[in-house]
Amino acid sequence: MKDLARVLKVEENCIKVQLLDSSACINCPWQKSCTSGKKILTVKNPIGLSLNEDDCVKLALPAKAKNLLGIFAFVFPIAFTVLGFFLSFPLAALFNREATQVFQFAVSLIFLFAAGTFNAVLSRKEFHLITPEIIQIL
């Protein structure tokens, strides 16, 4: 997640911010007319910082969300590998093969790589399912 943003609108319960590409965007004279993929988000202000329009702020995910995402990234490949091991028996029967230890290992390894690829792709996508919070005014 890009962690720098410019405040566009301050209301009671919602604050609209525009994501900045980098810290260099803060002092850029063209920042209001720039179109380099700037996304507008509605964020929370849990600390109660006094914000004005055009303030530059630092965003972060809530701590609980970060912890859950970390646990998911760790547990998902392990669980998927175990699932691959147990599915190796029906897959062996499907392909008219004997479920040898090598076959079980190969299927488990395929499932592990699939889960790792899924984690890698998911970590590079920008999903805004969880509302970020403003943690600092720059």
N, C-alpha and C positions, 0 to 999 in steps of 0.2 A: 504494500500500500504506500502511495505517495503521502508523506506525512506533513507537507507544508500546504497551506491554503490561504486565500485572501477572503476576508469577510465581505459578502455582498449585501446581506440584509439581516438585520437583527430584529426579531420579534420576541414575544413573551416566551413561547414554548419551542420555537424552532429558529435555528440560525442557518442561513444559506451561505455556503462557502464555495469558492472555486478552487479546485486543486491546482497547485503550481508544479511545474515540471522539475524544478531544482531550486536551490537557495539563490541562484543567480537571478531568478525571476522576480525576487523581492524588489530589487533596485532597477529593474529594466524599465526604461521610459515607454516602451511599447506594450507593457503588460495588459493594459485594458483592451487593446485591439488585437492581441495575439490570439491565434486560433490553433495553437499546437496541441490539440487534443485535450483541452481543459474541460473537465467534467464538473458539474455543479451538484453538490450534495447538501442534504439537510443533516446537521450534526447536533449533538447534545453538548451542553455546558454544565457538567455536574459540579464543577468547582465553584461556579458562580462568578467567573471573571467578568469584569466590566468591559464590554466589547463595543467598538464603533465600526462603522463601515470603513473599508479599506485597511483594516488591521490585518497583519500577517500573523497567522496562528499555527501552532504545531498540533497535529491530530494523532491519535492513537486509538487502537481498539481497547475495549474494556479488558481489564486483567483476567476476568473469568473467561472471556471469549478466547483470549490468547492461550490460556492454559488448556482449554478444551481442544483447540486446534492442534496444539502440540501433542496432546495425548492421542488424538485421532491419527496424526501423522506417524506416531510410533506404533500404535496398536493395530491399525488397519492392515499393514503388510504382514504382521505376524498372524493375525486372524485369517487373512486370505490365504496364507501359506498352509495353515492347518486345514482350512477348507479344501485346498487343492489336494492335500494328502488323503483326506477322506473321500474325495470325489474320484481319486485315482482307481478305486475298485470298480465303481460303475463304468468309468471310462474304459478300463481294461476289458470289461465284459462287452461293452459296446463295439470295441475294435477287435473282438475275438482274440485277445491276448491274455497272457497270464500276468497277474498283478505282482511282478517281481519288485524287489527293492529298488532297482535301477529305474523302473517305470514310475514307481511312487515318487522317487526323488526328482525325476524329470518333470512330472506333473506339478509337484510342489514348487519347483524352481520356476516353472512357467507362471504359476499363480503369483509367486513372489515378485517376479519382474513386472507382471501386469499391475500389481498393486503399487510398486515403486513408480512405474510410469504414470499411473493415475495420480499419485501424490505429487509428482513433479509437474504435471500439467496443471493440476488444481492450484498449486502454490504460485504459479505464474499468471494465473487469470486474476482479474480484478472483479471479484464478486463483492457487492456491497449489501450482503444480507444482514450484516450486523452494523448498527449505526455507530460510526466513530465518535470519539469524544474530544473536545478541545482540552488540551492539557497545559498549554502555555501560550502567552502572547509574545511575539518576537519584536 
